[in-house]
Amino acid sequence: FLSDDSSDLTKWSFPPLPLAPGKRTIIFASGKGATGPAGEIHTNFKLRAAGEYLALVAASGSTILQEFSPKYPALDQDFSYGILGGDLSTTRVFGSPTPGQPNDASIPPPSEVTFSLNSRTFSDPLNLSLATETTGASIYYTTDGSTPSTENGMLYTSAINLTSTSHLRAIAFKEGVAGPISGENYIRLAADLVNYESDLPLMIIDNFGAGTVPAKGWSGTGSGVRQVARQSAVWATFDLNETTGLASLTDRPQMISRTGIRGRGAFSSTWSQKPYSMEVWDENGEEKDVDVLGMPAHSDWVLYYPDIDRNKDPSMMFNTFMFELSNNMGRYAARIRWVEAFVNTNGGDLSLADRRGVYAIFEKVSRGKGRLEFDKLTEDGTEGGWLLGLNRMDPIPVGGYPTENGSTRPQLFHTWGPNRVSQTSANSAGSGDDIPRQSNGYLNFDNPSGYRITATQRAAIEDWFVEFEDVLYDNSRWLDPINGYRKYLDPEDFVEYFIFNNLSRNGDGMLISMFPWKGDDGKLRMGPAWDYNWSSYYIGGGPTGTFRHRGDRLWYRRLFNDPDFEQLYADRWFYHRDRAMSNRGIESIIDGQAAEIGTTRAIRQGFSNEGSWNSELNTFKNWLTTRADWYDGQFTPRPVYNQNGGEVTGNFIVKFSPSSGTIYYTTDGSDPRISGGGISPSAIQFEGGVTMTKVVAEGDRVKVTIPTATAPPPGLGWTSALFNDTTWLTGTTGIGYDRVNTYDPHIDLNLDATMDRVNTSAYLRLEFNLANASSYDVMRLQMKYDDGFVAYLNGNLIASENSPASLVWNSDATGGHPDTEAINFVTFEVSAHVGKLVEGTNILAIHGLNDGIGSSDFLISPELEVGQSTVSNGLVLNESVLITARTRDGSDWSAPAEAYFLVDTIPASAENLFISEFHYRPADANATELAAGFTDRDDFEFIELMNRGSQTINLSGVEFIDGVTFDFSTAEIRSLAPGTRVLIVKNLAAFEQRYGSKFSSQIAGEYSGNLSNDGELITLVDATGSNILSFTYNDQSPWPEEPDGDSYTLVLISPTGQPIPEHGDPSSWRASASPGGSPGDTGSSNYNDWKIANGLPIPEIDADPDRDGRDNLLEYFEGTNPNSSDLASGTIAIESLTLEGIADEYIVFRFRRNLTADDVSLAPQISDELNNWLEGPANIVLHERTRISDTEENLVFRSTSPSRSESQKFGRLKLQLK
């Protein structure tokens, strides 16, 4: 036997195992027992690194052959403990573990040197001491950051006195063997910083007087720029004190570390205060992951200085706003923390003079946990992902050429583009239609790096793009649902990246500063939101216009030709407008970041006063919300409900407001629109709506003149129905000119001779006739325009775009409208002016505007539609339902409008909603799952909840806030009938790959985060924020241990029983009967079913048919045969147990349990005199449990207090059928 418990020497027994003289065998102390991999022997216990008891016991079960008692010593990683040459007296620590081989006598290196004081700031001299746990070792140290050795540095003999900023490094030596280098940093504060406090976190950089931080500089294309070496520095951050709400430089640093620093960026490297690239180092100069102000640990960080110059970042938030918006939308972008920065490059004490203003610390775009998660690309390029940088060419490396992979120039490429012919040689500027087309844009290799990438890896990446574009630009294949372009890219990612580009009208958007990457699923993504500070937002122009900002770049021109991609763009736009990207969501980000920065710090950053700071913020907010509102109006309007879901009573009637088109809806969760734009067979037409009539169409007759100062006369008389236009040009729309011919297909009346270089304005009049004008209540104007216009109906202004405040006969447009946008109709909702329609003759008049007298092109083409609303009786509801509705207008569809109506429900509470099962450590992916792209076992996690009440409950507002995060307010399932279960999963596709689609109707959605494999706090709150559940699970006994690595789940025992199970009590849980658990189902057995299966009658006639003194309920509970006499498995004894290092005697119950018998409650009881029986955690607690088969486990309960000198105790097990 082997055992790690001196009170249970037979804890694990050897299987039959012949062992020849002098031979060795390996036993894995993994805790897996019989469930370990085939061909290996695993114990049912694990060994602790901190040390514990371990014994080898003879077959008698009582004779100890060898033991480490009271425990073997604590062991560092990759050290072992044992004996030499079979001599039990030679126990020692070994520096080189040798499983299966003779033990290696080499000594381990000395332990690292420890410092009596951790890294910190100080103002008074410091005295500190050094130590090592290795007896007889000598310590050498340096105070200037150089590497200590026996030749460099000082031999440590007594306490060290520090009076200035120092990087102290130390190493231990013994018998010529060196230990690891350790180090600490100590930064001395000048008197003016000792009491310095801030309501913003503080940051320090000190390079020990090394002078200006080096930076590489920049050029337009990146050519000829050489990277500089990182400078060694110490970097520290100080978070807000939980009590005072202030950060102080004399507090304990949240993070302090040795770091490699250099300047970063291209144009931003010229700013007044510099942005920095930070690479955190350990004492060996290797990258080290650190948690910075609560952000996930990593080694690479960016320090961004928001320069408020107009051509840089005038609001201080051009980048950080978009990063936060992206994260709020559930799409990864760099996390940020605002700090007040101190940078000392001159040496001496850190002082107030070193304050550099407000910086934002944010994550560098890089591969890593919590960032871009993908496996490294294998050497042959066949597996793993990669990250590219679409930017200026990479700089010349620090060490020059040739590089590690033999490169002698920057490594970059272009894809072949639409014509499928490569027109660009390797590592050169782009030609033809190769992608990217931007003159200073290149596809650089980021991970793997261009200076490390192998020829095979590079070929694999470039070949991938060839295959992808071959499909994308092949008309016969590109829209195939299986093997079309969607096989190669994530459409939702591409859509949402373009939303950020379009909302910000990013100056660099679609040109440079992008990070395309391919994940382990084989799909291309555009990368996280990045770099919005150059000529974006209001610096780049007004908020309206430009429907698709640079929508012709990269692969987007082709993608927007797919009606499903175009629809997805509209759908995701409105999805986020209803949530994080609402006007309120936009404003709250700006307000929140402004509050962090604070007025005083903003003024220090360069604003003249509080008013100028607030004015800039209001400009930013107004521009964004105006643009978002304008953009909403460019799509087919969504249906509007009479109530936007929520709790209603039976027979509630759902209606929609009249819309410009036909409304289709579904009640089964499906989409009314099918791929390609058709109507789903599940869709139901809502009888109410709007019947639209086009009264002015492209190609209709038009009268046009190029005005002069006198003709027509000044004023708006030319816009009325009474004006005489007989001398004007006559033709059909569209009208305009184009020296290049881009607009030729859209122009019927050519104005080359009359307008080009003559005037920037043109007047149009279009006549139409109406009967029953008063019956129309909807009106919509659609315009193709280059570059602006003002529209009038019967002399009344109804719409305008890019128009000056004061119009005259030769006015210019105030902004441009790109050619790629101008050829598409833009919709302007003008129903507010429908009352201006008249019986008989009506005039739509357009003042067309060009943006300059020298413009090479001009285009105006209007359409006008009017509509009549009808009203339906509505949809009567008698059960909870999700309604998904869209408006269809011709071939165009609106985004979906969803409303979840909860009919006759009650709120979720601690009395009716339970977690009934969860899977915190699933099995590793099998071959099929790996082939499908699911490489992370965490993807298969799930949580199951159950309604144990008697009424349907409303889940809206219910949220997981600890452990994982999930909000049922927007879930696929928002109500739960009595006795039913709902699932939330980590990854829906992975879950369905493993479990199939039979549970799909029970899945409410995907949660964020992961369940810890070591146990953690899980909190579920209701709509008021009150706890429904808050408990901490564990992976160690007395909690079931099988779910930790053996692919079983944790199952709540009898969630519907009484008393109500306590989630934090390990005895309330069991491991699932089968690997993977039973999501969506009970996974339990039933007493009556068990009786039928064993041939016992119902109702019961004989309680003990096998006459073994154990009635049927006990046989069911213990998993034994009621028709075959057997002995009871239960025992009670007084045993010695060691709890928290203290040995004492306890009353111990041991018995077997049928894992699936959840309909039986158990209660071990004890008594002194057989009359008064005590139970519950005040008297008896679960001590440990051991699984003995797929359906059985051994349970061990013990008395809460030691038995000590009590003369007698009685015990029994109380069972009750629930």
QUIBEL-V404863 format. One line per field, one symbol per residue. psi: psi as a letter, one per 30 degrees, with the letter a starting at -180 (. if undefined). Layout:
psi = ???
This chain:
psi = lkkgjffifgekkklkjkjlkflllkkjifffbfglkkflkklgllkkffklkkkkklffgfjjekljkflllkklkgllkalkggjfggklkkfjkikflkkkfkllllllklkfklklllelkkkllllkfjkgkkkkllfgflkkaffkakkkflkkjkglkkjkklkkkkhfkkalklllkjkkkleffegklkgkllkkkjghgfakkklfalleffkgkkllkkkklkkkkjlkkfefglkkfflkkekklkkkkllllceffglekkllkkjklafgglkkkkkjhfkkklfklkjkjjkglegcifffgeeeeeeeeeefggkklkllkklkkkjjgfaakklffgkgaklkklkkjlklkfcjjlkkklefgfllalkljjalkklklegallaeggkglkjllklfaefhkjgklkhlkllbgkklfkegkljljejlkfgfkleeeeeeeeeeeeeefeeegjffffgkfegaffffljeeeeeeeeeeeeefhkegkgdahliklkafggkklfllkkigfjhlbfffalflliejjhfglbgeeeeffjfeeeeeeeeeeeefffcfgleeeeeeeeeeeeeeekeeeeeeffkeleeeeeeeeeeeeeeeeeeeeeeefflkklkklfkiaaklllgkkklklkliakkkllggflkfklkfglkkffkkkkflakjkkjfklkflkkkkljlaffklklagefflffkjgfflkkallllaljfegefeffkejkgeffejgelgkkkkkkklkkkheffkgkkkkkkkkjfllkkkjhgkkfllkhklejklfhklkflljkefeffkkkkjjgffgfffklkbklkjkkjkklgkfgkflkkkjlkkkllkklklflkkkglkkjkjklkkjbfkkllkjkkjkjkhllkklfffkljfkljfilllkaeeeeffgjfkfffgllkklkjgaglkljfkfkkkfkdlkkjffglfkgljlkflkkkklejeeeefeefagfgefgkfakllalkkfgklkkkklafffkkekjlkllglkgkkfefifggllkkkjifflklkkjffjfffllllflkfaikglegllkeeeeeefggklklkejfifghggjleeeeeefgljfgkkllkfklklklkkjkhgkklklkkkklkkjegifgkkkjklllfggejkkalffeklkelkkkfafgllkkjllkelkebgkelkkkljkkkk.
